[in-house]
Amino acid sequence: TVSAAPNLSASHLIHVHSPSWNAATQDACIGELDQAILNILNLADQQGFTSIALPSISSG
């Protein structure tokens, strides 16, 4: 989802569900993380954003 960010230097926030990391299923986790990032980029494009910043995702 996208929400306004009135108290930040950004105009909007994109909320993402980050996958849980599991070393035993590392390949699947990487695929889920890749898909989450693609979803963010696609949503940013759909919203017409001209710049985005991605913090660390699923880093613990």
PDB file of N, H, CA, C and O in Angstrom:
ATOM      1  N   THR A   1       0.836  -1.187   0.000  1.00  0.00           N
ATOM      2  CA  THR A   1       0.000   0.000   0.000  1.00  0.00           C
ATOM      3  C   THR A   1       0.878   1.247   0.000  1.00  0.00           C
ATOM      4  O   THR A   1       2.058   1.208   0.350  1.00  0.00           O
ATOM      5  N   VAL A   2       0.269   2.334  -0.399  1.00  0.00           N
ATOM      6  H   VAL A   2      -0.690   2.366  -0.683  1.00  0.00           H
ATOM      7  CA  VAL A   2       0.954   3.623  -0.428  1.00  0.00           C
ATOM      8  C   VAL A   2       0.241   4.552   0.538  1.00  0.00           C
ATOM      9  O   VAL A   2      -0.989   4.597   0.565  1.00  0.00           O
ATOM     10  N   SER A   3       1.000   5.290   1.327  1.00  0.00           N
ATOM     11  H   SER A   3       1.999   5.253   1.305  1.00  0.00           H
ATOM     12  CA  SER A   3       0.404   6.273   2.229  1.00  0.00           C
ATOM     13  C   SER A   3       1.213   7.558   2.180  1.00  0.00           C
ATOM     14  O   SER A   3       2.375   7.566   1.774  1.00  0.00           O
ATOM     15  N   ALA A   4       0.581   8.633   2.597  1.00  0.00           N
ATOM     16  H   ALA A   4      -0.363   8.626   2.926  1.00  0.00           H
ATOM     17  CA  ALA A   4       1.269   9.922   2.684  1.00  0.00           C
ATOM     18  C   ALA A   4       2.300   9.861   3.807  1.00  0.00           C
ATOM     19  O   ALA A   4       2.187   9.057   4.732  1.00  0.00           O
ATOM     20  N   ALA A   5       3.298  10.719   3.706  1.00  0.00           N
ATOM     21  H   ALA A   5       3.390  11.372   2.954  1.00  0.00           H
ATOM     22  CA  ALA A   5       4.355  10.780   4.720  1.00  0.00           C
ATOM     23  C   ALA A   5       4.514  12.228   5.175  1.00  0.00           C
ATOM     24  O   ALA A   5       5.528  12.860   4.878  1.00  0.00           O
ATOM     25  N   PRO A   6       3.522  12.761   5.893  1.00  0.00           N
ATOM     26  CA  PRO A   6       3.517  14.192   6.198  1.00  0.00           C
ATOM     27  C   PRO A   6       4.655  14.673   7.094  1.00  0.00           C
ATOM     28  O   PRO A   6       5.012  15.850   7.035  1.00  0.00           O
ATOM     29  N   ASN A   7       5.227  13.815   7.910  1.00  0.00           N
ATOM     30  H   ASN A   7       4.937  12.859   7.957  1.00  0.00           H
ATOM     31  CA  ASN A   7       6.277  14.249   8.838  1.00  0.00           C
ATOM     32  C   ASN A   7       7.673  13.788   8.421  1.00  0.00           C
ATOM     33  O   ASN A   7       8.602  13.801   9.228  1.00  0.00           O
ATOM     34  N   LEU A   8       7.815  13.385   7.165  1.00  0.00           N
ATOM     35  H   LEU A   8       7.060  13.375   6.510  1.00  0.00           H
ATOM     36  CA  LEU A   8       9.103  12.925   6.650  1.00  0.00           C
ATOM     37  C   LEU A   8       9.501  13.773   5.454  1.00  0.00           C
ATOM     38  O   LEU A   8       8.680  14.513   4.910  1.00  0.00           O
ATOM     39  N   SER A   9      10.743  13.668   5.049  1.00  0.00           N
ATOM     40  H   SER A   9      11.409  13.067   5.491  1.00  0.00           H
ATOM     41  CA  SER A   9      11.169  14.409   3.863  1.00  0.00           C
ATOM     42  C   SER A   9      10.634  13.766   2.588  1.00  0.00           C
ATOM     43  O   SER A   9      10.660  14.393   1.529  1.00  0.00           O
ATOM     44  N   ALA A  10      10.154  12.538   2.668  1.00  0.00           N
ATOM     45  H   ALA A  10      10.133  12.028   3.528  1.00  0.00           H
ATOM     46  CA  ALA A  10       9.521  11.870   1.529  1.00  0.00           C
ATOM     47  C   ALA A  10       8.057  12.282   1.451  1.00  0.00           C
ATOM     48  O   ALA A  10       7.454  12.651   2.460  1.00  0.00           O
ATOM     49  N   SER A  11       7.491  12.217   0.260  1.00  0.00           N
ATOM     50  H   SER A  11       7.980  11.918  -0.560  1.00  0.00           H
ATOM     51  CA  SER A  11       6.077  12.562   0.116  1.00  0.00           C
ATOM     52  C   SER A  11       5.168  11.365   0.361  1.00  0.00           C
ATOM     53  O   SER A  11       4.018  11.534   0.767  1.00  0.00           O
ATOM     54  N   HIS A  12       5.673  10.157   0.117  1.00  0.00           N
ATOM     55  H   HIS A  12       6.607  10.021  -0.213  1.00  0.00           H
ATOM     56  CA  HIS A  12       4.869   8.948   0.274  1.00  0.00           C
ATOM     57  C   HIS A  12       5.716   7.813   0.846  1.00  0.00           C
ATOM     58  O   HIS A  12       6.944   7.824   0.770  1.00  0.00           O
ATOM     59  N   LEU A  13       5.018   6.835   1.418  1.00  0.00           N
ATOM     60  H   LEU A  13       4.020   6.826   1.479  1.00  0.00           H
ATOM     61  CA  LEU A  13       5.644   5.596   1.875  1.00  0.00           C
ATOM     62  C   LEU A  13       4.980   4.434   1.158  1.00  0.00           C
ATOM     63  O   LEU A  13       3.760   4.418   0.996  1.00  0.00           O
ATOM     64  N   ILE A  14       5.766   3.471   0.732  1.00  0.00           N
ATOM     65  H   ILE A  14       6.757   3.484   0.863  1.00  0.00           H
ATOM     66  CA  ILE A  14       5.236   2.220   0.206  1.00  0.00           C
ATOM     67  C   ILE A  14       5.489   1.167   1.275  1.00  0.00           C
ATOM     68  O   ILE A  14       6.630   0.926   1.667  1.00  0.00           O
ATOM     69  N   HIS A  15       4.418   0.546   1.739  1.00  0.00           N
ATOM     70  H   HIS A  15       3.490   0.742   1.420  1.00  0.00           H
ATOM     71  CA  HIS A  15       4.532  -0.477   2.774  1.00  0.00           C
ATOM     72  C   HIS A  15       4.687  -1.833   2.101  1.00  0.00           C
ATOM     73  O   HIS A  15       3.988  -2.134   1.134  1.00  0.00           O
ATOM     74  N   VAL A  16       5.594  -2.642   2.606  1.00  0.00           N
ATOM     75  H   VAL A  16       6.162  -2.398   3.392  1.00  0.00           H
ATOM     76  CA  VAL A  16       5.857  -3.949   2.008  1.00  0.00           C
ATOM     77  C   VAL A  16       5.925  -5.010   3.100  1.00  0.00           C
ATOM     78  O   VAL A  16       6.477  -4.785   4.178  1.00  0.00           O
ATOM     79  N   HIS A  17       5.355  -6.165   2.798  1.00  0.00           N
ATOM     80  H   HIS A  17       4.908  -6.348   1.923  1.00  0.00           H
ATOM     81  CA  HIS A  17       5.505  -7.316   3.691  1.00  0.00           C
ATOM     82  C   HIS A  17       6.812  -7.991   3.316  1.00  0.00           C
ATOM     83  O   HIS A  17       6.961  -8.494   2.202  1.00  0.00           O
ATOM     84  N   SER A  18       7.746  -8.000   4.235  1.00  0.00           N
ATOM     85  H   SER A  18       7.625  -7.591   5.140  1.00  0.00           H
ATOM     86  CA  SER A  18       9.041  -8.610   3.937  1.00  0.00           C
ATOM     87  C   SER A  18       9.005 -10.093   4.291  1.00  0.00           C
ATOM     88  O   SER A  18       8.466 -10.481   5.328  1.00  0.00           O
ATOM     89  N   PRO A  19       9.582 -10.913   3.425  1.00  0.00           N
ATOM     90  CA  PRO A  19       9.594 -12.345   3.713  1.00  0.00           C
ATOM     91  C   PRO A  19      10.484 -12.664   4.906  1.00  0.00           C
ATOM     92  O   PRO A  19      11.472 -11.976   5.164  1.00  0.00           O
ATOM     93  N   SER A  20      10.121 -13.711   5.623  1.00  0.00           N
ATOM     94  H   SER A  20       9.319 -14.269   5.413  1.00  0.00           H
ATOM     95  CA  SER A  20      10.949 -14.183   6.737  1.00  0.00           C
ATOM     96  C   SER A  20      12.105 -14.993   6.179  1.00  0.00           C
ATOM     97  O   SER A  20      11.912 -15.862   5.330  1.00  0.00           O
ATOM     98  N   TRP A  21      13.303 -14.705   6.658  1.00  0.00           N
ATOM     99  H   TRP A  21      13.460 -13.999   7.349  1.00  0.00           H
ATOM    100  CA  TRP A  21      14.496 -15.385   6.149  1.00  0.00           C
ATOM    101  C   TRP A  21      14.687 -16.714   6.853  1.00  0.00           C
ATOM    102  O   TRP A  21      14.560 -16.801   8.075  1.00  0.00           O
ATOM    103  N   ASN A  22      14.992 -17.746   6.087  1.00  0.00           N
ATOM    104  H   ASN A  22      15.096 -17.676   5.095  1.00  0.00           H
ATOM    105  CA  ASN A  22      15.258 -19.070   6.627  1.00  0.00           C
ATOM    106  C   ASN A  22      16.397 -19.668   5.810  1.00  0.00           C
ATOM    107  O   ASN A  22      16.243 -19.897   4.610  1.00  0.00           O
ATOM    108  N   ALA A  23      17.516 -19.917   6.433  1.00  0.00           N
ATOM    109  H   ALA A  23      17.641 -19.731   7.407  1.00  0.00           H
ATOM    110  CA  ALA A  23      18.689 -20.431   5.716  1.00  0.00           C
ATOM    111  C   ALA A  23      18.414 -21.775   5.051  1.00  0.00           C
ATOM    112  O   ALA A  23      19.020 -22.093   4.028  1.00  0.00           O
ATOM    113  N   ALA A  24      17.510 -22.562   5.618  1.00  0.00           N
ATOM    114  H   ALA A  24      17.017 -22.304   6.449  1.00  0.00           H
ATOM    115  CA  ALA A  24      17.202 -23.876   5.052  1.00  0.00           C
ATOM    116  C   ALA A  24      16.462 -23.768   3.722  1.00  0.00           C
ATOM    117  O   ALA A  24      16.530 -24.672   2.889  1.00  0.00           O
ATOM    118  N   THR A  25      15.758 -22.658   3.530  1.00  0.00           N
ATOM    119  H   THR A  25      15.703 -21.924   4.207  1.00  0.00           H
ATOM    120  CA  THR A  25      15.013 -22.442   2.280  1.00  0.00           C
ATOM    121  C   THR A  25      15.487 -21.155   1.612  1.00  0.00           C
ATOM    122  O   THR A  25      14.686 -20.354   1.131  1.00  0.00           O
ATOM    123  N   GLN A  26      16.796 -20.976   1.593  1.00  0.00           N
ATOM    124  H   GLN A  26      17.447 -21.626   1.984  1.00  0.00           H
ATOM    125  CA  GLN A  26      17.396 -19.729   1.115  1.00  0.00           C
ATOM    126  C   GLN A  26      16.956 -19.368  -0.305  1.00  0.00           C
ATOM    127  O   GLN A  26      16.658 -18.203  -0.568  1.00  0.00           O
ATOM    128  N   ASP A  27      16.907 -20.325  -1.220  1.00  0.00           N
ATOM    129  H   ASP A  27      17.149 -21.272  -1.007  1.00  0.00           H
ATOM    130  CA  ASP A  27      16.530 -20.021  -2.602  1.00  0.00           C
ATOM    131  C   ASP A  27      15.109 -19.474  -2.676  1.00  0.00           C
ATOM    132  O   ASP A  27      14.849 -18.511  -3.398  1.00  0.00           O
ATOM    133  N   ALA A  28      14.193 -20.082  -1.935  1.00  0.00           N
ATOM    134  H   ALA A  28      14.404 -20.865  -1.349  1.00  0.00           H
ATOM    135  CA  ALA A  28      12.811 -19.600  -1.924  1.00  0.00           C
ATOM    136  C   ALA A  28      12.737 -18.208  -1.302  1.00  0.00           C
ATOM    137  O   ALA A  28      11.991 -17.353  -1.779  1.00  0.00           O
ATOM    138  N   CYS A  29      13.501 -17.981  -0.250  1.00  0.00           N
ATOM    139  H   CYS A  29      14.107 -18.676   0.138  1.00  0.00           H
ATOM    140  CA  CYS A  29      13.510 -16.670   0.406  1.00  0.00           C
ATOM    141  C   CYS A  29      14.031 -15.590  -0.534  1.00  0.00           C
ATOM    142  O   CYS A  29      13.494 -14.483  -0.574  1.00  0.00           O
ATOM    143  N   ILE A  30      15.069 -15.911  -1.284  1.00  0.00           N
ATOM    144  H   ILE A  30      15.505 -16.810  -1.252  1.00  0.00           H
ATOM    145  CA  ILE A  30      15.610 -14.944  -2.243  1.00  0.00           C
ATOM    146  C   ILE A  30      14.560 -14.626  -3.299  1.00  0.00           C
ATOM    147  O   ILE A  30      14.404 -13.470  -3.691  1.00  0.00           O
ATOM    148  N   GLY A  31      13.839 -15.643  -3.762  1.00  0.00           N
ATOM    149  H   GLY A  31      13.965 -16.582  -3.444  1.00  0.00           H
ATOM    150  CA  GLY A  31      12.770 -15.424  -4.736  1.00  0.00           C
ATOM    151  C   GLY A  31      11.675 -14.529  -4.188  1.00  0.00           C
ATOM    152  O   GLY A  31      11.182 -13.651  -4.897  1.00  0.00           O
ATOM    153  N   GLU A  32      11.283 -14.739  -2.928  1.00  0.00           N
ATOM    154  H   GLU A  32      11.683 -15.453  -2.353  1.00  0.00           H
ATOM    155  CA  GLU A  32      10.255 -13.909  -2.301  1.00  0.00           C
ATOM    156  C   GLU A  32      10.741 -12.478  -2.133  1.00  0.00           C
ATOM    157  O   GLU A  32       9.978 -11.535  -2.341  1.00  0.00           O
ATOM    158  N   LEU A  33      11.999 -12.309  -1.759  1.00  0.00           N
ATOM    159  H   LEU A  33      12.618 -13.076  -1.590  1.00  0.00           H
ATOM    160  CA  LEU A  33      12.559 -10.970  -1.602  1.00  0.00           C
ATOM    161  C   LEU A  33      12.643 -10.271  -2.957  1.00  0.00           C
ATOM    162  O   LEU A  33      12.317  -9.089  -3.065  1.00  0.00           O
ATOM    163  N   ASP A  34      13.077 -10.993  -3.987  1.00  0.00           N
ATOM    164  H   ASP A  34      13.342 -11.953  -3.899  1.00  0.00           H
ATOM    165  CA  ASP A  34      13.100 -10.433  -5.345  1.00  0.00           C
ATOM    166  C   ASP A  34      11.713  -9.955  -5.752  1.00  0.00           C
ATOM    167  O   ASP A  34      11.561  -8.862  -6.296  1.00  0.00           O
ATOM    168  N   GLN A  35      10.692 -10.787  -5.484  1.00  0.00           N
ATOM    169  H   GLN A  35      10.815 -11.675  -5.041  1.00  0.00           H
ATOM    170  CA  GLN A  35       9.326 -10.421  -5.866  1.00  0.00           C
ATOM    171  C   GLN A  35       8.839  -9.208  -5.082  1.00  0.00           C
ATOM    172  O   GLN A  35       8.157  -8.349  -5.642  1.00  0.00           O
ATOM    173  N   ALA A  36       9.176  -9.123  -3.802  1.00  0.00           N
ATOM    174  H   ALA A  36       9.730  -9.821  -3.348  1.00  0.00           H
ATOM    175  CA  ALA A  36       8.782  -7.966  -2.995  1.00  0.00           C
ATOM    176  C   ALA A  36       9.382  -6.685  -3.568  1.00  0.00           C
ATOM    177  O   ALA A  36       8.705  -5.660  -3.644  1.00  0.00           O
ATOM    178  N   ILE A  37      10.647  -6.742  -3.969  1.00  0.00           N
ATOM    179  H   ILE A  37      11.197  -7.575  -3.907  1.00  0.00           H
ATOM    180  CA  ILE A  37      11.301  -5.559  -4.539  1.00  0.00           C
ATOM    181  C   ILE A  37      10.679  -5.196  -5.881  1.00  0.00           C
ATOM    182  O   ILE A  37      10.460  -4.017  -6.160  1.00  0.00           O
ATOM    183  N   LEU A  38      10.390  -6.194  -6.718  1.00  0.00           N
ATOM    184  H   LEU A  38      10.567  -7.152  -6.492  1.00  0.00           H
ATOM    185  CA  LEU A  38       9.718  -5.920  -7.991  1.00  0.00           C
ATOM    186  C   LEU A  38       8.350  -5.291  -7.766  1.00  0.00           C
ATOM    187  O   LEU A  38       7.953  -4.387  -8.500  1.00  0.00           O
ATOM    188  N   ASN A  39       7.629  -5.766  -6.755  1.00  0.00           N
ATOM    189  H   ASN A  39       7.951  -6.501  -6.158  1.00  0.00           H
ATOM    190  CA  ASN A  39       6.323  -5.181  -6.435  1.00  0.00           C
ATOM    191  C   ASN A  39       6.461  -3.713  -6.049  1.00  0.00           C
ATOM    192  O   ASN A  39       5.649  -2.883  -6.458  1.00  0.00           O
ATOM    193  N   ILE A  40       7.486  -3.389  -5.263  1.00  0.00           N
ATOM    194  H   ILE A  40       8.146  -4.063  -4.931  1.00  0.00           H
ATOM    195  CA  ILE A  40       7.737  -1.999  -4.872  1.00  0.00           C
ATOM    196  C   ILE A  40       8.016  -1.149  -6.107  1.00  0.00           C
ATOM    197  O   ILE A  40       7.440  -0.073  -6.268  1.00  0.00           O
ATOM    198  N   LEU A  41       8.893  -1.628  -6.972  1.00  0.00           N
ATOM    199  H   LEU A  41       9.361  -2.502  -6.841  1.00  0.00           H
ATOM    200  CA  LEU A  41       9.252  -0.867  -8.169  1.00  0.00           C
ATOM    201  C   LEU A  41       8.050  -0.683  -9.093  1.00  0.00           C
ATOM    202  O   LEU A  41       7.858   0.400  -9.648  1.00  0.00           O
ATOM    203  N   ASN A  42       7.240  -1.727  -9.264  1.00  0.00           N
ATOM    204  H   ASN A  42       7.396  -2.606  -8.813  1.00  0.00           H
ATOM    205  CA  ASN A  42       6.049  -1.616 -10.106  1.00  0.00           C
ATOM    206  C   ASN A  42       5.046  -0.633  -9.525  1.00  0.00           C
ATOM    207  O   ASN A  42       4.468   0.167 -10.261  1.00  0.00           O
ATOM    208  N   LEU A  43       4.831  -0.680  -8.220  1.00  0.00           N
ATOM    209  H   LEU A  43       5.300  -1.330  -7.622  1.00  0.00           H
ATOM    210  CA  LEU A  43       3.896   0.242  -7.586  1.00  0.00           C
ATOM    211  C   LEU A  43       4.390   1.678  -7.686  1.00  0.00           C
ATOM    212  O   LEU A  43       3.602   2.589  -7.940  1.00  0.00           O
ATOM    213  N   ALA A  44       5.673   1.885  -7.489  1.00  0.00           N
ATOM    214  H   ALA A  44       6.313   1.145  -7.283  1.00  0.00           H
ATOM    215  CA  ALA A  44       6.243   3.227  -7.628  1.00  0.00           C
ATOM    216  C   ALA A  44       6.039   3.747  -9.047  1.00  0.00           C
ATOM    217  O   ALA A  44       5.723   4.921  -9.239  1.00  0.00           O
ATOM    218  N   ASP A  45       6.216   2.886 -10.035  1.00  0.00           N
ATOM    219  H   ASP A  45       6.472   1.932  -9.879  1.00  0.00           H
ATOM    220  CA  ASP A  45       5.998   3.270 -11.430  1.00  0.00           C
ATOM    221  C   ASP A  45       4.528   3.602 -11.680  1.00  0.00           C
ATOM    222  O   ASP A  45       4.223   4.603 -12.327  1.00  0.00           O
ATOM    223  N   GLN A  46       3.623   2.776 -11.176  1.00  0.00           N
ATOM    224  H   GLN A  46       3.871   1.962 -10.650  1.00  0.00           H
ATOM    225  CA  GLN A  46       2.186   3.014 -11.338  1.00  0.00           C
ATOM    226  C   GLN A  46       1.764   4.338 -10.707  1.00  0.00           C
ATOM    227  O   GLN A  46       0.873   5.015 -11.219  1.00  0.00           O
ATOM    228  N   GLN A  47       2.401   4.706  -9.599  1.00  0.00           N
ATOM    229  H   GLN A  47       3.125   4.156  -9.183  1.00  0.00           H
ATOM    230  CA  GLN A  47       2.069   5.946  -8.900  1.00  0.00           C
ATOM    231  C   GLN A  47       2.721   7.162  -9.555  1.00  0.00           C
ATOM    232  O   GLN A  47       2.409   8.299  -9.201  1.00  0.00           O
ATOM    233  N   GLY A  48       3.620   6.929 -10.506  1.00  0.00           N
ATOM    234  H   GLY A  48       3.874   6.006 -10.794  1.00  0.00           H
ATOM    235  CA  GLY A  48       4.298   8.025 -11.189  1.00  0.00           C
ATOM    236  C   GLY A  48       5.428   8.640 -10.392  1.00  0.00           C
ATOM    237  O   GLY A  48       5.828   9.774 -10.657  1.00  0.00           O
ATOM    238  N   PHE A  49       5.950   7.905  -9.414  1.00  0.00           N
ATOM    239  H   PHE A  49       5.625   6.985  -9.199  1.00  0.00           H
ATOM    240  CA  PHE A  49       7.060   8.428  -8.625  1.00  0.00           C
ATOM    241  C   PHE A  49       8.298   8.541  -9.513  1.00  0.00           C
ATOM    242  O   PHE A  49       8.552   7.670 -10.345  1.00  0.00           O
ATOM    243  N   THR A  50       9.051   9.596  -9.338  1.00  0.00           N
ATOM    244  H   THR A  50       8.844  10.304  -8.663  1.00  0.00           H
ATOM    245  CA  THR A  50      10.257   9.794 -10.141  1.00  0.00           C
ATOM    246  C   THR A  50      11.526   9.425  -9.391  1.00  0.00           C
ATOM    247  O   THR A  50      12.593   9.336  -9.998  1.00  0.00           O
ATOM    248  N   SER A  51      11.433   9.212  -8.097  1.00  0.00           N
ATOM    249  H   SER A  51      10.566   9.285  -7.603  1.00  0.00           H
ATOM    250  CA  SER A  51      12.576   8.733  -7.323  1.00  0.00           C
ATOM    251  C   SER A  51      12.056   7.940  -6.131  1.00  0.00           C
ATOM    252  O   SER A  51      10.974   8.208  -5.608  1.00  0.00           O
ATOM    253  N   ILE A  52      12.846   6.965  -5.717  1.00  0.00           N
ATOM    254  H   ILE A  52      13.725   6.747  -6.142  1.00  0.00           H
ATOM    255  CA  ILE A  52      12.505   6.167  -4.539  1.00  0.00           C
ATOM    256  C   ILE A  52      13.785   5.859  -3.769  1.00  0.00           C
ATOM    257  O   ILE A  52      14.884   5.896  -4.322  1.00  0.00           O
ATOM    258  N   ALA A  53      13.624   5.559  -2.507  1.00  0.00           N
ATOM    259  H   ALA A  53      12.731   5.528  -2.058  1.00  0.00           H
ATOM    260  CA  ALA A  53      14.730   5.091  -1.669  1.00  0.00           C
ATOM    261  C   ALA A  53      14.269   3.795  -1.023  1.00  0.00           C
ATOM    262  O   ALA A  53      13.166   3.722  -0.480  1.00  0.00           O
ATOM    263  N   LEU A  54      15.108   2.783  -1.081  1.00  0.00           N
ATOM    264  H   LEU A  54      16.004   2.842  -1.521  1.00  0.00           H
ATOM    265  CA  LEU A  54      14.773   1.500  -0.473  1.00  0.00           C
ATOM    266  C   LEU A  54      15.670   1.261   0.734  1.00  0.00           C
ATOM    267  O   LEU A  54      16.889   1.168   0.595  1.00  0.00           O
ATOM    268  N   PRO A  55      15.071   1.162   1.916  1.00  0.00           N
ATOM    269  CA  PRO A  55      15.876   0.800   3.087  1.00  0.00           C
ATOM    270  C   PRO A  55      16.175  -0.697   3.034  1.00  0.00           C
ATOM    271  O   PRO A  55      15.703  -1.400   2.142  1.00  0.00           O
ATOM    272  N   SER A  56      16.924  -1.154   3.948  1.00  0.00           N
ATOM    273  H   SER A  56      17.308  -0.582   4.673  1.00  0.00           H
ATOM    274  CA  SER A  56      17.200  -2.578   4.057  1.00  0.00           C
ATOM    275  C   SER A  56      15.888  -3.317   4.313  1.00  0.00           C
ATOM    276  O   SER A  56      15.098  -2.911   5.165  1.00  0.00           O
ATOM    277  N   ILE A  57      15.660  -4.394   3.580  1.00  0.00           N
ATOM    278  H   ILE A  57      16.301  -4.724   2.888  1.00  0.00           H
ATOM    279  CA  ILE A  57      14.419  -5.163   3.706  1.00  0.00           C
ATOM    280  C   ILE A  57      14.775  -6.561   4.203  1.00  0.00           C
ATOM    281  O   ILE A  57      15.701  -7.189   3.689  1.00  0.00           O
ATOM    282  N   SER A  58      14.044  -7.044   5.196  1.00  0.00           N
ATOM    283  H   SER A  58      13.292  -6.534   5.613  1.00  0.00           H
ATOM    284  CA  SER A  58      14.257  -8.383   5.775  1.00  0.00           C
ATOM    285  C   SER A  58      15.662  -8.561   6.322  1.00  0.00           C
ATOM    286  O   SER A  58      16.255  -9.633   6.197  1.00  0.00           O
ATOM    287  N   SER A  59      16.189  -7.517   6.924  1.00  0.00           N
ATOM    288  H   SER A  59      15.708  -6.646   7.025  1.00  0.00           H
ATOM    289  CA  SER A  59      17.556  -7.600   7.442  1.00  0.00           C
ATOM    290  C   SER A  59      17.607  -7.986   8.920  1.00  0.00           C
ATOM    291  O   SER A  59      18.684  -8.058   9.512  1.00  0.00           O
ATOM    292  N   GLY A  60      16.462  -8.230   9.496  1.00  0.00           N
ATOM    293  H   GLY A  60      15.587  -8.172   9.015  1.00  0.00           H
ATOM    294  CA  GLY A  60      16.454  -8.669  10.876  1.00  0.00           C
ATOM    295  C   GLY A  60      16.090  -7.577  11.775  1.00  0.00           C
ATOM    296  O   GLY A  60      16.033  -7.771  12.990  1.00  0.00           O
TER     297      GLY A  60
END
